[in-house]
Amino acid sequence: MMDTKSNQKTKREAWTMFRVLIGGVISLAIAMGVARFAFTPILPAMQSATGLGTDGAGFLASLNYLGYFIGAIGAGLVPHGRVRTNVFRLSLLLNVASTAAMGIDFGDAAQAMPAWSVLRFVSGVTSAGMFILGIAMVLDTLARAQGERWAGWLYMGVGTGIASSGLFVALVGGRLGWTGDWLALGAICAAIGLLPALWLTDPPPAAHASHAAAPTAGAGKTGGKSGAPSALSAPLLLLTAAYFLEGGGYIVSGTFLVSILKTDPAMAALGETAWMVVGLGAMGAGVFWAAVARRVGSWWALILAHLAQTVGILLPMTGSPTAALVSAILFGGTFVGIVSQAFALGRSLSGGASAKVVGTLTAVYGLGQIIGPLPAGMVVARTGSFDSALLGAAAAVVAGAVLLAAGAWIAGRRAEERDPLARPKIS
């Protein structure tokens, strides 16, 4: 009899973990894959129909990321419990509404810019709320059920949303027009958003404590030991600076990739297809880079991901359709992995202050995203070419890799000082 009750309890816990994980995947698909990044495949049609320039597109992208930055700061202040659940649900509601409202015909670009600016800003704020609070609730639930090994699958939502929105635009965008794309995507998100709204809730307080104490999958081999350094350690500061540069660098491709391909006759037919490839590459990126980190450590996994992303950023400059598809794979396969591994490494280095560190990393990443599209858009508007913008983005990502190498070296030296038998990761 006791065994039957125990089995039933185990099944209930497994089902709770499964539905929360699925709710988290859907939440990230809506907040990141659609609300934030559907702008990329829809942008060329918006520009053609409304006269929106590249500098204006960069301005809207930066406003979205400004909202994300502010939302990240605000999300870090939301207390646990019912409040966090309610704020998440409100963010979900406003996020879907701001996505759908982009499909309202406000006139040409000059007339529509004020409304678009407000909507993209609200989308950014609410995307951050869904991203940070949703991830926190999922990870807490997984920790309570001792299911941390499933955490890498959570980030699959980002790639799923990107691939799905790109496929949608490619298949029906020509028939619906850019306004119809936004309206339809908003309606789809409203329908599937019912699942995370119902399934994602904040676990009891005891789960937070277990989560804070639990090791994060893929965070191992940081160059330290179980007694993690303080939140102000040099390796953590270098990781934070590198994450800022990554935010500013990757977002140039994240904003303009489809437009870059559309402006080159040799690659124009690949526009929406390349964005779908980005999503497909991102779907398994969290799991892939977690596996890499288990073999070589989170520092080296991040460095390798940065270098691969640099190649992906530069490949469209070749004008080759094959290179463009490889670029899309590398871009999608690295940016989600960098996010997941930066969070894992940050939590490992924080000495238990995981929520604070994740919030800080998200904020600096958002700050980098605010800065990146503005100069890129202005340079393209003045020169008529994306090459300079891509070179600048690649330089920022490489600089991030250099900072990570320094962080890994310092962490390795400190580990060696604590344990003479330990070997530094980079010497």
C-alpha positions in Angstrom: 0.0 0.0 0.0 2.8 2.4 0.9 4.6 1.5 -2.3 1.5 2.3 -4.3 1.2 5.7 -2.6 4.9 6.4 -3.1 4.7 5.5 -6.8 1.7 7.8 -7.3 3.5 10.6 -5.6 6.5 10.0 -7.8 4.3 10.1 -10.9 2.7 13.3 -9.8 6.1 15.0 -9.2 7.3 13.7 -12.6 4.2 15.1 -14.3 4.5 18.4 -12.5 8.2 18.7 -13.6 7.3 17.8 -17.2 4.5 20.3 -17.6 6.5 23.1 -15.9 9.4 22.3 -18.3 7.1 22.3 -21.3 5.5 25.6 -20.0 9.0 27.1 -19.8 9.9 26.0 -23.3 6.7 27.6 -24.7 7.3 30.7 -22.6 10.8 31.2 -24.1 9.4 30.5 -27.6 6.9 33.3 -27.2 9.1 35.8 -25.4 12.3 35.4 -27.3 11.6 33.4 -30.5 8.6 35.5 -31.5 8.2 38.7 -29.5 11.8 39.7 -29.8 13.1 37.9 -32.9 10.2 37.7 -35.3 11.1 41.3 -36.0 14.1 40.0 -38.0 12.3 38.0 -40.7 9.4 40.5 -40.9 11.7 43.5 -41.1 12.4 43.5 -44.9 8.7 43.5 -45.7 8.1 46.3 -43.2 10.8 48.3 -44.8 9.5 47.8 -48.3 5.9 48.7 -47.5 6.5 51.6 -45.1 9.8 53.1 -46.1 11.4 52.2 -42.8 15.2 52.8 -43.1 18.0 50.7 -41.6 18.7 53.5 -39.1 15.0 53.4 -38.0 15.1 49.7 -37.8 18.2 49.9 -35.6 16.5 52.4 -33.4 13.4 50.2 -32.9 15.7 47.2 -32.1 17.6 49.3 -29.5 14.3 50.4 -27.9 13.3 46.8 -27.6 16.6 46.0 -25.9 16.3 49.0 -23.7 13.0 47.6 -22.5 14.7 44.3 -22.0 17.4 45.9 -19.9 14.9 47.7 -17.7 12.7 44.6 -17.5 15.7 42.5 -16.4 16.5 44.9 -13.6 12.8 45.0 -12.5 12.5 41.2 -12.7 15.3 40.8 -10.2 13.3 42.8 -7.6 10.2 40.6 -7.8 9.7 38.6 -4.6 9.2 34.9 -4.5 5.7 33.4 -4.2 2.4 34.5 -5.6 3.7 37.9 -6.7 6.3 36.3 -9.0 3.7 34.1 -10.6 1.3 37.0 -11.1 4.1 39.3 -12.6 5.0 36.5 -14.9 1.4 36.1 -16.1 1.0 39.9 -16.6 4.2 39.9 -18.6 2.9 37.1 -20.8 -0.4 39.0 -21.4 1.3 42.3 -22.3 4.0 40.5 -24.4 1.4 38.8 -26.6 -0.6 42.0 -26.9 2.4 44.1 -28.0 3.3 41.4 -30.6 -0.2 41.4 -32.1 -0.5 45.2 -32.0 2.6 45.5 -34.3 0.2 44.4 -37.0 -2.0 47.5 -36.7 -1.7 49.8 -39.7 -0.4 53.1 -38.3 0.6 54.5 -41.7 4.0 54.9 -43.2 7.2 54.7 -41.2 7.2 58.4 -40.1 3.6 58.1 -38.8 4.0 54.7 -37.3 7.3 55.3 -35.5 5.8 56.6 -32.2 3.5 53.6 -31.9 6.1 51.1 -33.0 8.5 52.6 -30.4 6.1 52.1 -27.6 5.2 48.6 -28.7 8.8 47.4 -29.1 9.7 48.9 -25.8 6.8 47.1 -24.0 7.8 43.9 -25.8 11.3 44.2 -24.5 10.2 44.8 -20.9 7.8 41.9 -20.9 10.2 39.6 -22.7 12.7 40.1 -19.9 10.0 39.4 -17.3 9.0 36.2 -18.9 12.6 35.1 -19.6 14.0 35.7 -16.1 10.9 34.8 -14.0 10.0 31.9 -16.2 13.5 30.4 -16.1 13.7 30.9 -12.3 10.4 29.1 -11.7 11.4 26.2 -14.0 14.8 25.8 -12.4 13.4 25.9 -8.9 10.8 23.3 -9.8 13.5 21.1 -11.4 15.7 21.4 -8.3 12.8 20.4 -6.1 12.3 17.3 -8.2 16.0 16.6 -8.5 15.7 17.1 -12.3 18.4 19.6 -12.9 19.8 17.4 -15.7 16.8 18.6 -17.8 17.7 22.3 -17.5 19.5 22.4 -20.8 16.3 21.5 -22.6 14.6 24.6 -21.3 16.5 26.8 -23.7 15.2 24.8 -26.7 12.2 27.2 -26.6 14.3 30.1 -28.0 15.3 28.1 -31.1 11.8 26.6 -31.5 10.2 30.1 -31.5 12.8 31.5 -34.0 12.4 28.5 -36.4 8.6 28.5 -36.1 8.3 32.2 -36.7 10.7 32.1 -39.6 8.8 29.2 -41.2 5.5 31.0 -40.7 6.8 34.1 -42.5 8.3 32.1 -45.3 5.1 30.1 -45.9 2.4 32.7 -45.5 4.1 36.0 -45.2 3.6 36.9 -48.8 -0.2 36.3 -48.6 -0.8 38.0 -45.3 1.6 40.9 -45.6 3.8 42.1 -42.8 0.8 43.4 -40.8 -0.9 40.0 -41.1 2.2 38.3 -40.0 2.3 40.2 -36.7 -1.4 39.7 -36.1 -1.3 36.0 -36.8 1.8 35.4 -34.7 0.1 37.3 -31.8 -3.0 35.1 -32.1 -0.9 31.9 -32.1 1.1 33.1 -29.1 -2.2 33.9 -27.3 -3.4 30.3 -27.8 -0.3 28.5 -26.8 0.4 31.0 -24.0 -2.5 29.5 -22.0 -0.2 26.6 -21.1 2.6 28.5 -19.4 0.0 30.8 -17.8 -1.6 27.8 -16.2 1.5 25.5 -15.6 4.2 27.9 -14.5 3.8 28.8 -10.8 6.4 29.7 -8.1 7.2 26.6 -6.1 7.1 26.6 -2.3 10.0 28.5 -0.5 11.8 25.3 0.4 12.5 24.8 -3.3 14.4 28.1 -3.6 16.8 27.0 -0.9 17.5 23.7 -2.6 17.9 25.4 -5.9 20.5 27.8 -4.5 22.5 25.0 -3.0 22.2 22.7 -6.0 25.0 22.5 -8.5 24.1 23.6 -12.0 24.4 21.2 -14.9 27.2 22.1 -17.2 28.7 24.6 -14.7 31.5 22.3 -13.7 35.2 22.8 -14.3 35.1 26.5 -13.8 38.6 26.5 -12.5 37.6 26.7 -8.9 36.5 24.3 -6.2 33.3 23.9 -4.3 34.0 26.9 -2.2 33.1 29.4 -5.0 34.6 32.8 -5.0 32.8 35.9 -3.9 30.3 37.8 -6.2 33.0 40.4 -6.8 35.8 38.1 -7.9 37.9 39.0 -10.9 36.8 35.9 -12.9 33.1 36.9 -12.4 33.8 40.5 -13.4 35.6 39.3 -16.5 32.7 37.0 -17.3 30.2 39.9 -16.9 32.3 42.2 -19.2 32.5 39.5 -21.8 28.8 38.9 -21.6 28.2 42.6 -22.2 30.4 42.5 -25.3 28.6 39.4 -26.5 25.2 41.2 -26.2 26.5 44.1 -28.3 28.1 41.9 -30.9 25.7 39.1 -31.6 22.7 41.3 -31.8 23.9 42.9 -35.0 23.3 39.6 -36.8 20.3 39.0 -34.7 18.7 42.2 -35.9 19.9 42.4 -39.5 20.7 38.9 -40.8 17.7 38.6 -43.1 18.1 42.1 -44.3 21.8 41.4 -45.0 20.9 38.4 -47.2 18.0 40.2 -48.9 20.3 43.0 -50.1 22.6 40.6 -51.9 21.1 39.1 -55.1 23.1 36.0 -54.7 21.7 35.3 -51.3 18.3 37.0 -51.4 16.3 33.8 -51.8 17.8 32.5 -48.5 16.4 35.2 -46.3 13.6 33.5 -44.4 15.3 30.1 -44.9 18.4 31.3 -43.1 16.4 32.5 -40.2 14.7 29.1 -39.9 18.2 27.5 -39.9 19.1 29.9 -37.1 16.2 28.6 -35.1 17.0 25.0 -35.8 20.6 25.5 -34.7 19.4 27.2 -31.5 17.0 24.4 -30.6 19.7 22.0 -29.4 22.3 24.6 -28.5 21.7 24.5 -24.7 22.1 20.8 -24.5 25.1 20.7 -26.9 27.1 23.3 -25.1 26.3 21.8 -21.7 27.8 18.6 -23.0 30.9 20.5 -24.2 31.2 22.2 -20.8 31.1 18.8 -19.1 34.1 17.7 -21.2 36.3 20.9 -21.3 34.7 23.2 -18.7 32.4 26.2 -18.9 35.2 28.7 -19.5 36.5 26.8 -22.6 32.9 26.1 -23.8 32.2 29.8 -23.8 35.5 30.7 -25.5 34.9 28.1 -28.3 31.3 29.3 -28.7 32.5 32.9 -29.0 35.0 32.0 -31.7 32.5 29.9 -33.6 30.0 32.8 -33.5 32.7 35.2 -34.8 33.1 33.1 -37.9 29.3 33.0 -38.3 29.0 36.8 -38.1 31.7 37.3 -40.8 30.6 34.6 -43.3 27.8 36.7 -45.0 30.5 39.1 -46.2 31.7 36.4 -48.6 28.4 36.7 -50.7 28.2 32.9 -50.9 24.8 31.2 -50.3 26.5 28.2 -48.7 28.5 30.4 -46.4 25.2 32.2 -45.5 23.6 28.9 -44.4 26.7 28.0 -42.4 26.6 31.4 -40.8 23.0 30.8 -39.8 23.9 27.5 -38.2 26.8 28.9 -36.3 24.8 31.9 -35.1 21.9 29.9 -33.9 24.1 27.2 -32.5 26.1 29.6 -30.4 24.1 32.5 -29.0 21.7 30.3 -27.0 24.6 28.2 -25.8 26.5 31.3 -24.7 23.5 32.4 -22.7 23.0 29.1 -21.0 26.7 28.6 -20.2 27.2 32.1 -19.0 24.3 31.6 -16.5 25.8 28.3 -15.4 29.2 29.7 -14.9 27.9 32.8 -13.2 26.0 30.7 -10.7 29.0 28.6 -10.1 31.2 31.6 -9.5 28.7 33.5 -7.3 29.1 31.5 -4.1 25.3 31.0 -3.8 24.2 34.4 -5.0 22.7 32.8 -8.2 19.6 35.0 -8.6 21.6 38.2 -8.2 24.3 37.1 -10.6 21.8 35.9 -13.3 20.0 39.2 -13.0 23.2 41.2 -13.4 24.3 39.2 -16.4 21.0 39.6 -18.0 21.1 43.4 -17.4 24.6 43.9 -18.9 23.6 41.6 -21.8 20.6 43.8 -22.4 22.8 46.9 -22.2 25.0 45.6 -24.9 22.0 44.9 -27.1 20.8 48.5 -26.6 24.2 49.8 -27.8 24.9 47.4 -30.7 22.1 48.0 -33.3 22.3 51.9 -33.1 25.8 52.4 -34.6 25.4 49.4 -36.9 22.2 50.8 -38.3 23.8 54.3 -38.8 26.9 52.9 -40.4 24.8 50.9 -42.9 22.6 53.9 -43.6 25.6 56.0 -44.5 27.7 53.4 -46.3 25.1 51.3 -47.9 27.0 48.2 -46.8 26.8 45.9 -43.8 30.4 44.9 -43.9 31.7 47.5 -41.4 28.8 46.7 -39.0 29.7 43.0 -39.2 33.4 43.6 -38.6 32.6 45.7 -35.5 30.2 43.0 -34.2 32.9 40.3 -34.7 35.5 42.4 -33.0 33.2 42.8 -29.9 32.7 39.0 -29.7 36.4 38.3 -30.1 37.2 40.8 -27.3 34.7 38.9 -25.2 36.6 35.7 -25.9 39.9 37.4 -24.8 38.3 38.4 -21.5 37.0 34.9 -20.9 40.5 33.5 -21.5 41.8 35.9 -18.9 39.0 34.9 -16.5 39.8 31.2 -17.0 43.5 31.8 -16.4 42.9 33.7 -13.2 40.4 31.1 -12.0 42.9 28.3 -12.8 45.7 30.1 -10.9 43.5 30.5 -7.9 42.5 26.9 -8.0 46.2 25.9 -8.1 46.9 28.1 -5.1 44.2 26.4 -3.1 45.2 23.0 -4.4 48.8 22.6 -5.6 47.7 19.5 -7.6 45.1 21.4 -9.6 46.0 22.5 -13.1 45.0 25.9 -14.4 42.7 25.7 -17.4 44.8 28.2 -19.4 48.4 28.6 -18.6 
